């Protein structure tokens, strides 16, 4: 009986010069795991939402009438949707090792380009962080101004003080 070996994955650039991937292609590969994580989280959210909708629908139906055969149909529909979402989630989880193999191959075959793309992405993230920092500073300034105004308004006026004396 012959032993089977795993297929060898190679990163073949569909665009650009042979043996050299474009920065966009490299970025698509290295951001794949993060995007995949988001997809999986969204699938889990969809699953929770479908379950909540089923329970709410069943509760509404039972609030207006006794249990009917249609409840079974709704349950079967819910189960089918849940199974489909779970299958997608499982498939998404199975993609992770393939993405990692692509990244590992980039490390070997496209090292200088990968480093350049990572530097660009880090610079973009740094700029984004700075932008967010500026937004936080603006919000903090607004909070300080509003707190000061509120404190001024909540202070008793001199007329109120003299009436109390």
Secondary structure by P-SEA (a helix, b strand, c coil): ccccccbbbbbcccccccccccaaaaaaaaaaaaaaaaaaaaaaaaaaaaaaaaaaaaaaaaacccccaaaaaaaaaaaaaaaaaaaaaaaaaaaaaaaaaaaaaaacccaaaaaaaaaaaaaaaaaaaaaaaaaaaaaaaaaaaaaaaaaaaacccaaaaaaac
